[in-house]
Each structure stands twice: as structure tokens, then as C-alpha cells.
Amino acid sequence: MLHRLSRRYTFLLSALVGVLSGLVAVLYKLCVNGLIQAEILTSERVPDDWWWLPWLLAPIGGLLGWLACRLAQRYCPEAGGSGIPHVKAVLLGLRRLRPKPLLGVKLVGGLLALGAGMSLGREGPTVHMGAACAAWLGTRLAVPNRTHKNLVAAGAGAGLAAAFNAPLAGFLFIMEELRREMSRVTYGSALVSTVMAVAVARLLTGQANSFGLTEVSPIPLFELPVVIAVGLLSGLLGLLFNRALLRLLELRDRRAWPLANWGLLVGVLGMLLLCWCPSLTGGGHLLTHSALSAQLRDPLWMLAALFLVKLLFTVLSYATGVPGGLFAPVLTLGALVGSFSGQLLTGWMPDWTPRPEVLATVGMAGLLTSSVRAPLTGVVLIVEMTGQYNLLYALLLAAWCAYMLAEYCGDEPLYEALLHRDLQHQRRLWKAEARAVEVLVEAHSEFEHIPVKRFPQHKDVLVALLERDGQVHIPHGTTMVEAGDMLTLLVGPDISEQDLNQFLEMARDH
């Protein structure tokens, strides 16, 4: 249980995980793009006087939404949603990952949901499927548990990297969101897998950036106050998005209405939106592209309405429990905030305001940071998607403002809030057994600067190993624990998920 493969063999397996994740990401991307192209061609060939067609297609959207819900509920409940909270739970040893049913349900269910016009992205499911590929490979090769978790994290990051064609963002996603530690094994596995996944994606789909943005020079210092203001505004709206989503999930759980009926209702709404305003459906790629290419010149009231409808429909779509992610919709909301701010402020003080398309990237960084609380991942992701490295400082400034605002308000990061909610509401789905769990001791945590004997005593938790500076030690009661130490805990089968999660939280910075 405490055994781990050598670094060389782990890196080799990580490369293979990257290839598998890249292939799955490309397959899903091609399916989604084919679906979008079919919808565009259909809408172009429909005569304008066929006003009745959306109402005729609405029941089909309801059926697709209902099928997506039922598919997830019956065959793989953990495939619902974006999948990132589930991957985090798997890495903490709180959930199991079943690769075969998850891959099938995620792929088919995600396409059904997008076919129904729901406001969800493909990036979260790609992360989940990348983790499932790694879990399948690790199980087939019977790798040790500690190596298995490294591969799962590597697969998840590789999925994100391939989905956005952004290798460095995928690497940072592993380090900042999933693992939160910098051991050589984790670092190397993450780097190898993301590079290989993007190599596969670029080989099969080309090397173009996700979004086109005209050449941008570094933002002058006198325009930075506007950047700060947009960062704070987008950060505030990111918190609003989180609270709206979590609140709706609570309201949904209080109702005795079957979840599939939510899928049917939202599918009907999604099909109507798909016919009337297709840019508000799916991940919002067309809307984001318009904002970043300076083609979004609608009146301010229209931009505000687009933002409000996109936010509400994204929350409704996610609450159905169908497979679908939040990364792309959140980026679209941020782009709308930035574009709105740019057009508004340009009319008031044109000499002090960056272009609206530049502020769209600032809004993307701020809203994603305040929602997910992974600022480096968000900033690097936007830079890699647009190819505009001159925006780096402005995006970092906006992300910092949004991050500090979210921390001041005390809201939980979205994926952690969804994880805690999942642990409170769902029963354990497998027979309990002893397992090893790794946790990084963060600075200013309750475990820093104390000996092992002063840890909370629990009959089902044993500190088995301590890794410091690449060296593994067997700790004694007097062994002092410092920030940066990686602890391997042996966890008994009878501990509750809530107790284990509370124990792990003590190792984190509060």
C-alpha cells in the first residue's frame, strides 16, 4: 500500500496517460464541433417564416435532456456535473473512479446535453475522462496506490491541457487545484502528461490558438486602474455565480421532483434558446470569440441581458446533474463583463481605458479566479488560448484583485464547495477498506511546527511516512512536522468521510 514505482517508470506511464487523454479529448472535441456545425447548418437553411419550428423542436430538446439525466443516474451517478470535484475526492481517497462506465456516460451524456442546448462546456468532462483513462491504465498495470493517484492527477491535467490546447495551464491545474504539492514525482508526471496530451491534440487538430486576438501591446500604467476595477467587478460577479449555483442545488434537493424532470424542463428551454440565440448555449465559444475579436458591439443593455441569461441558464443546466463542465461558461461570463466594462468606460474616458476586447480577457481572468480560486491556472490559460503574452501582467493584477476580494468575502472555491456538498449528500459507493492517503502540510496550517504525537488522535488514522526534500522518513512521536512535508496516512475502513476530510483540512492554510 505504501509502495511507489520509480520516477522513471512513473514518467513513462505518465507519457502514456497523456497520449490516451489527448486522444479522448480530441474525440470529444470533434464530436462536439460536429454537433455545433450541424446546428449551424440547420439554422442557416431554415426559412425565416418558420416561426413555429422552435416550438416543434422543443420536445426533442426535453427528450435529450431527460435521456442525459437518466443515463447518468442509472449507469454512473458520479459522471454528472463537471467531474472535477469527483477527481479531487478520488485523490483524497474519498471516492472511487470507475473508468469504463464513466467514459461511456460522460461522452454520450455530454453530447446529449449539448445537443439539447444546455449551457455547459466540454472541458470539465475532458478532465474527468482524462482521469478515467489514467485510472484504467493504472488498474490494468496494477500500479501501486500512490503511483495510481499521481497518474489520475496527471490524466486530469492532460485532459484540460488538450481541451484548451494549453500545456502549461494543464500543468498548473494539477499543481494548484488537484495536488497542491511540488514533489519531483508529481511535478514530473504533470509536465510529461500535459506535454504529450497537447502534442497529440495539435497533431490531430492543428496548432491554432483557441481564440484569435489582434496583437496587443503591454497595457500602459495609466490604464491599470481600469484593469483593477474590472478585476474587482468580475470577481464580485464570480462570487455571485458561485452562490447562485450552490443555492439552486440546495433548492433542488429540497424538492421531491425527480432529477430527470429537471433535465426535461431545461432541455426544452435549451432547445428554444438554441433556435433563438445559439450563442448562449453550450460553452459559449461563439460569444467569447466575438468578445475577443472586437465583434461584440451590441448595446450595453443587450450585453447585460446576455450576461444575466447566460448565468441563469448555466446554473439551471448544471443543476440537472447531466455531464457538463463550468470552465467555458465561466470564461464566457467573464468575457461579457469585460466587454461591457470596456464599452461603457470607453464612452466616459477613452484615453484611460484599454480596448473592450482586451478588457474581455481581464474579465475572464477575474471571474474565473474568484470562482475557482486558481489564479495562476486562469491567467496562464487565457494567455495560452489567445497567444498574447503582453497581457500577462494585467491579467495577473486582475486575478490578484479578484482573489483577494473572494478571500475577504470568505466564500469557498467552487469546486471545493461542490466537493463538500457531495460528501455530505452521497453515501459511500463501495465496500470500505484500508487505504493510503497523501496530504501536503501547508504553511500556517494546524500541523506546522508540531510533533506527530500532538496530531489529533484517531484510531483509524496513522501517520505512516513523511517525505521531506525528496527523502522518505518513518516518523516517530517526536518528529517535527514542517510546511512542505508530504504525509502518507494509513486510513482505516471505519472512518467517516466527514472525519477524514476534517483531518485533511487541518493540514491546509487557514
JOKA-V109762 format. One record per backbone hydrogen bond with DSSP energy under -1.0 kcal/mol. CO is the residue of the C=O (numbers start at 1). NH is the residue of the N-H. E is the energy in kcal/mol with one decimal. If there is no record, write none. Layout:
# JOKA-V109762
co=CO nh=NH e=E
co=CO nh=NH e=E
This chain:
# JOKA-V109762
co=6 nh=10 e=-2.4
co=7 nh=11 e=-2.8
co=8 nh=12 e=-1.9
co=9 nh=13 e=-2.3
co=10 nh=14 e=-2.3
co=11 nh=15 e=-2.0
co=12 nh=16 e=-1.7
co=13 nh=17 e=-2.5
co=14 nh=18 e=-2.4
co=15 nh=19 e=-1.9
co=16 nh=20 e=-2.4
co=17 nh=21 e=-2.9
co=18 nh=22 e=-2.4
co=19 nh=23 e=-2.2
co=20 nh=24 e=-2.3
co=21 nh=25 e=-2.6
co=22 nh=26 e=-2.3
co=23 nh=27 e=-2.4
co=24 nh=28 e=-2.5
co=25 nh=29 e=-2.5
co=26 nh=30 e=-2.8
co=27 nh=31 e=-2.1
co=28 nh=32 e=-2.5
co=29 nh=33 e=-2.9
co=30 nh=34 e=-2.4
co=31 nh=35 e=-2.0
co=32 nh=36 e=-2.4
co=33 nh=37 e=-2.7
co=34 nh=38 e=-2.1
co=35 nh=39 e=-2.0
co=36 nh=40 e=-2.4
co=37 nh=41 e=-2.7
co=38 nh=42 e=-2.1
co=39 nh=43 e=-2.3
co=40 nh=44 e=-2.0
co=41 nh=45 e=-1.4
co=47 nh=50 e=-1.5
co=49 nh=51 e=-1.7
co=50 nh=53 e=-1.4
co=52 nh=56 e=-1.3
co=53 nh=57 e=-2.3
co=54 nh=58 e=-1.5
co=57 nh=61 e=-1.9
co=58 nh=62 e=-2.2
co=59 nh=63 e=-2.3
co=60 nh=64 e=-2.4
co=61 nh=65 e=-2.5
co=62 nh=66 e=-2.4
co=63 nh=67 e=-2.5
co=64 nh=68 e=-2.4
co=65 nh=69 e=-2.0
co=66 nh=70 e=-2.6
co=67 nh=71 e=-2.7
co=68 nh=72 e=-1.8
co=69 nh=73 e=-2.7
co=70 nh=74 e=-2.5
co=71 nh=75 e=-2.0
co=72 nh=76 e=-1.3
co=76 nh=79 e=-2.1
co=77 nh=80 e=-1.6
co=81 nh=324 e=-2.0
co=83 nh=87 e=-2.2
co=84 nh=88 e=-2.2
co=85 nh=89 e=-2.1
co=86 nh=90 e=-2.3
co=87 nh=91 e=-2.3
co=88 nh=92 e=-1.4
co=89 nh=94 e=-2.9
co=90 nh=93 e=-1.3
co=98 nh=102 e=-1.7
co=99 nh=103 e=-2.7
co=100 nh=104 e=-1.8
co=101 nh=105 e=-2.6
co=102 nh=106 e=-2.8
co=103 nh=107 e=-2.1
co=104 nh=108 e=-2.5
co=105 nh=109 e=-2.4
co=106 nh=110 e=-1.6
co=107 nh=111 e=-1.7
co=108 nh=112 e=-2.3
co=109 nh=113 e=-2.4
co=110 nh=114 e=-2.3
co=111 nh=115 e=-2.5
co=112 nh=116 e=-1.5
co=113 nh=118 e=-2.1
co=114 nh=117 e=-1.4
co=118 nh=120 e=-1.8
co=118 nh=282 e=-1.3
co=121 nh=325 e=-2.5
co=122 nh=126 e=-1.5
co=123 nh=127 e=-2.0
co=124 nh=128 e=-2.2
co=125 nh=129 e=-2.8
co=126 nh=130 e=-2.2
co=127 nh=131 e=-2.1
co=128 nh=132 e=-2.0
co=129 nh=133 e=-2.3
co=130 nh=134 e=-1.9
co=131 nh=135 e=-2.4
co=132 nh=136 e=-2.6
co=133 nh=137 e=-2.3
co=134 nh=138 e=-2.8
co=135 nh=139 e=-2.2
co=136 nh=140 e=-2.4
co=137 nh=141 e=-2.1
co=138 nh=143 e=-2.1
co=144 nh=148 e=-2.5
co=145 nh=149 e=-1.9
co=146 nh=150 e=-1.3
co=147 nh=151 e=-2.2
co=148 nh=152 e=-2.2
co=149 nh=153 e=-2.3
co=150 nh=154 e=-2.3
co=151 nh=155 e=-2.8
co=152 nh=156 e=-2.2
co=153 nh=157 e=-2.4
co=154 nh=158 e=-2.3
co=155 nh=159 e=-2.0
co=156 nh=160 e=-1.8
co=157 nh=161 e=-2.5
co=158 nh=162 e=-2.5
co=159 nh=163 e=-2.1
co=160 nh=164 e=-2.0
co=161 nh=166 e=-2.1
co=166 nh=170 e=-1.9
co=167 nh=171 e=-2.1
co=168 nh=172 e=-2.6
co=169 nh=173 e=-2.2
co=170 nh=174 e=-1.4
co=171 nh=175 e=-1.9
co=172 nh=176 e=-3.3
co=173 nh=177 e=-2.0
co=173 nh=178 e=-1.4
co=174 nh=179 e=-3.3
co=183 nh=187 e=-2.8
co=184 nh=188 e=-2.5
co=185 nh=189 e=-2.7
co=186 nh=190 e=-2.3
co=187 nh=191 e=-2.2
co=188 nh=192 e=-2.6
co=189 nh=193 e=-2.4
co=190 nh=194 e=-2.1
co=191 nh=195 e=-1.9
co=192 nh=196 e=-2.2
co=193 nh=197 e=-2.4
co=194 nh=198 e=-2.2
co=195 nh=199 e=-2.0
co=196 nh=200 e=-2.1
co=197 nh=201 e=-2.3
co=198 nh=202 e=-3.0
co=199 nh=203 e=-2.0
co=200 nh=204 e=-1.9
co=201 nh=205 e=-2.5
co=202 nh=206 e=-1.6
co=220 nh=223 e=-1.4
co=221 nh=224 e=-1.4
co=223 nh=227 e=-1.3
co=224 nh=228 e=-2.6
co=225 nh=229 e=-2.3
co=226 nh=230 e=-2.6
co=227 nh=231 e=-2.4
co=228 nh=232 e=-2.4
co=229 nh=233 e=-2.4
co=230 nh=234 e=-2.9
co=231 nh=235 e=-2.0
co=232 nh=236 e=-2.3
co=233 nh=237 e=-2.2
co=234 nh=238 e=-1.9
co=235 nh=239 e=-1.8
co=236 nh=240 e=-1.8
co=237 nh=241 e=-2.2
co=238 nh=242 e=-2.2
co=239 nh=243 e=-2.5
co=240 nh=244 e=-2.5
co=241 nh=245 e=-2.4
co=242 nh=246 e=-2.6
co=243 nh=247 e=-2.4
co=244 nh=248 e=-2.2
co=245 nh=249 e=-2.0
co=246 nh=250 e=-1.9
co=247 nh=251 e=-2.3
co=248 nh=252 e=-2.7
co=249 nh=253 e=-1.9
co=250 nh=254 e=-1.2
co=259 nh=263 e=-1.6
co=260 nh=264 e=-2.1
co=261 nh=265 e=-2.4
co=262 nh=266 e=-2.8
co=263 nh=267 e=-2.2
co=264 nh=268 e=-1.9
co=265 nh=269 e=-2.0
co=266 nh=270 e=-2.9
co=267 nh=271 e=-2.2
co=268 nh=272 e=-1.9
co=269 nh=273 e=-2.5
co=270 nh=274 e=-2.5
co=271 nh=275 e=-1.5
co=272 nh=276 e=-2.2
co=273 nh=277 e=-3.3
co=277 nh=280 e=-2.0
co=278 nh=281 e=-1.5
co=284 nh=288 e=-2.5
co=285 nh=289 e=-2.9
co=286 nh=290 e=-2.1
co=287 nh=291 e=-2.0
co=288 nh=292 e=-2.3
co=289 nh=293 e=-1.5
co=290 nh=295 e=-2.5
co=290 nh=296 e=-1.2
co=295 nh=297 e=-1.4
co=299 nh=303 e=-2.0
co=300 nh=304 e=-2.4
co=301 nh=305 e=-2.0
co=302 nh=306 e=-2.7
co=303 nh=307 e=-2.3
co=304 nh=308 e=-2.3
co=305 nh=309 e=-2.7
co=306 nh=310 e=-2.5
co=307 nh=311 e=-2.6
co=308 nh=312 e=-2.5
co=309 nh=313 e=-2.8
co=310 nh=314 e=-2.1
co=311 nh=315 e=-2.2
co=312 nh=316 e=-2.3
co=313 nh=317 e=-2.5
co=314 nh=318 e=-2.4
co=315 nh=319 e=-1.8
co=318 nh=321 e=-1.6
co=322 nh=81 e=-1.7
co=325 nh=121 e=-2.3
co=326 nh=330 e=-2.4
co=327 nh=331 e=-2.1
co=328 nh=332 e=-2.3
co=329 nh=333 e=-2.4
co=330 nh=334 e=-2.2
co=331 nh=335 e=-2.2
co=332 nh=336 e=-2.1
co=333 nh=337 e=-2.1
co=334 nh=338 e=-2.5
co=335 nh=339 e=-2.5
co=336 nh=340 e=-2.6
co=337 nh=341 e=-2.5
co=338 nh=342 e=-2.6
co=339 nh=343 e=-2.4
co=340 nh=344 e=-2.3
co=341 nh=345 e=-2.8
co=342 nh=346 e=-2.0
co=343 nh=347 e=-1.0
co=345 nh=349 e=-3.3
co=349 nh=352 e=-1.6
co=355 nh=359 e=-2.2
co=356 nh=360 e=-1.5
co=358 nh=362 e=-1.4
co=359 nh=363 e=-2.6
co=360 nh=364 e=-1.9
co=361 nh=365 e=-2.2
co=362 nh=366 e=-2.4
co=363 nh=367 e=-2.6
co=364 nh=368 e=-2.1
co=365 nh=369 e=-2.0
co=366 nh=370 e=-2.3
co=367 nh=371 e=-1.7
co=368 nh=372 e=-2.8
co=369 nh=373 e=-2.2
co=371 nh=414 e=-2.9
co=374 nh=378 e=-2.2
co=375 nh=379 e=-2.7
co=376 nh=380 e=-2.5
co=377 nh=381 e=-2.3
co=378 nh=382 e=-2.1
co=379 nh=383 e=-2.2
co=380 nh=384 e=-2.7
co=381 nh=385 e=-2.3
co=382 nh=386 e=-2.0
co=383 nh=387 e=-2.4
co=385 nh=211 e=-2.1
co=388 nh=391 e=-1.3
co=389 nh=392 e=-1.3
co=391 nh=395 e=-2.6
co=392 nh=396 e=-2.4
co=393 nh=397 e=-2.4
co=394 nh=398 e=-2.4
co=395 nh=399 e=-2.8
co=396 nh=400 e=-2.5
co=397 nh=401 e=-2.2
co=398 nh=402 e=-2.5
co=399 nh=403 e=-2.7
co=400 nh=404 e=-2.6
co=401 nh=405 e=-2.1
co=402 nh=406 e=-2.3
co=403 nh=407 e=-2.5
co=404 nh=408 e=-2.4
co=405 nh=409 e=-2.1
co=406 nh=411 e=-1.1
co=413 nh=417 e=-2.5
co=414 nh=418 e=-2.5
co=415 nh=419 e=-2.0
co=416 nh=420 e=-2.7
co=417 nh=421 e=-2.1
co=418 nh=422 e=-2.2
co=419 nh=423 e=-2.3
co=420 nh=424 e=-1.5
co=421 nh=425 e=-1.7
co=422 nh=426 e=-2.2
co=435 nh=491 e=-3.1
co=437 nh=489 e=-3.6
co=439 nh=487 e=-2.8
co=441 nh=484 e=-3.4
co=442 nh=445 e=-1.4
co=447 nh=450 e=-1.1
co=450 nh=481 e=-2.2
co=451 nh=454 e=-1.6
co=452 nh=455 e=-2.1
co=458 nh=461 e=-1.8
co=460 nh=492 e=-3.3
co=462 nh=490 e=-3.2
co=465 nh=488 e=-2.4
co=466 nh=473 e=-3.1
co=467 nh=486 e=-2.5
co=468 nh=471 e=-2.0
co=471 nh=468 e=-2.8
co=473 nh=466 e=-2.6
co=476 nh=479 e=-1.3
co=477 nh=453 e=-2.4
co=479 nh=452 e=-1.6
co=481 nh=449 e=-2.2
co=482 nh=485 e=-1.8
co=485 nh=441 e=-2.8
co=486 nh=467 e=-2.8
co=487 nh=439 e=-2.4
co=488 nh=464 e=-2.4
co=488 nh=465 e=-1.5
co=489 nh=437 e=-2.6
co=490 nh=462 e=-1.9
co=491 nh=435 e=-2.0
co=496 nh=500 e=-2.3
co=497 nh=501 e=-2.4
co=498 nh=502 e=-2.1
co=499 nh=503 e=-2.1
co=500 nh=504 e=-2.5
co=501 nh=505 e=-2.1
co=504 nh=507 e=-1.5
co=505 nh=508 e=-1.7
co=506 nh=446 e=-1.3
co=507 nh=442 e=-3.2
